C-alpha cells in the first residue's frame, strides 16, 4: 500500500510513470538494497534553458524507502525526456522546405544509442557514463532515460581540472579512431569526416550568424553598439567577417587532418564531477556522432563555462595552453602520434566554426533591455578572445 502511494505520486510523468512493481525495482537498484520499499516520491522539474531541440524535459525524482530493519534511506534519479525534433517548437523556425531534412538529420536517439553501446569499455579510467536504470522508447519518436542523479562537487573548475579533462579527452580520441570503432548511430554518410560540423556550419553559421554579423543594423543596435564602444573593440566586426571568408578553406583543412570519434560536446557542463570523487568525470550529452578532426573536443572544453557566464574571457588563454598540451599527452599515452600543429589546427579550426561567430548573443537583440548590457559586454570580450585565438591558425 505504501509503495502504491509512492507510485501514484509520479503520475505527472504520464506514460513514463512507473507502476508499483517497477518503482520498487528501480528504488532497489538505486539504493542497492534488495528489500527496500518506496514510501514517497516527488518529481522536480529542472529549471534549465534547454538548447537542444531533441531534449523535451529534464526532471529529478526524489523519494524515501523503508528497509527491512525499519530504517529509512533517501533515493533519487535523473529523468531525461528525448524527442524527435518534429515535436520541438524550434521546428517552426526552420524554413518549411528544410524541415524534413532537419528532422531526418538530427540524431535525437543518440543518447539512447550511447547507453546501449560498448563505449563504457572504451572510456579511459577517470571517465564514466552515469548509471542508467531504465530506457523507455515510444512509438511516436520519443524516449525517456532514467539515470543516476549525479550530485556534483561544489566549486569552480581550476586549471588542474581542465588539464585532467583534456588529457582524458585525448585518450578517448585516440581510442576512438575510425579504424578502431564505429559511430553510435548508423546513418547515411555518418562516416564522412567533418560532416557534423559542416551541417552545423552551413545552417547556424552561414545562414544565420554571418549574415547578421554583416548587417549594419546589427552593429547599430544600442545594446551591441554600447558593448563594443565600452570595450573599445571597433575592429571586431571586420575581423569576424574576414574569418568568415576563411571558413570554407578551414573546413576543408579540418577534413584532411587525422580523424576521431570524440565526445562531440565536451564542455565542462557535460563532464560532471561527482562529490567525493574529484578526479572522476561522469560523461553526459554526447554529440557530433561522426569523425571530426583530432582536437575537436578542446573547443567546447575551453569555451563552455565562459559562454555560460561562469568564467571570464580573460582566463581562457591560460586554459588554452594547458589543455592543448594535456590533450597531446593523452594522445601519446594511447599510442596516437600526431604533430602538435595538426592538433592545434583541429582544435582551433573547430572552435572557429562552432563557437566564434555565435558567441555574441544576437538572438537577444530584439528583446534586450538595459539590464542585458553586462551580458553583451561579457560576450564581446569572449568573442575578442576567441578571434585572437583562432586567428593564429594558417
Secondary structure, DSSP 8 states (H G I E B T S, - for coil): -HHHHHHHTTGGGGGG---HHHHHHHHHHHHT-TT-EEEEEEEEE-------TTEEEEEEEEEEEE-TTS-EEEEEEEEEEEE-GGGSGGGGGS-GGGHHHHHHHS-TTHHHHHHTSSGGGTS-TTEEE--EEEEEEETTTEEEEEE----B--S---HHHHHHHHHHHHHHHHHTBTTT---SS--TTTTSTTHHHHHHIIIIIIIIIHHHHH-HHHHHSHHHHHHHHHHT-TTHHHHHHHHHHHHHHHHHHHHTS-EE---S---GGGEE-BTT-TT-EEE------S-EETTTHHHHHHHHHHHTTSS-GGGHHHHHHHHHHHHHHHHHHTT----HHHHHHHHHHHHIIIIITT-S-GGGGGG--GGGHHHHHHHHHHHHHHHHHHTT--
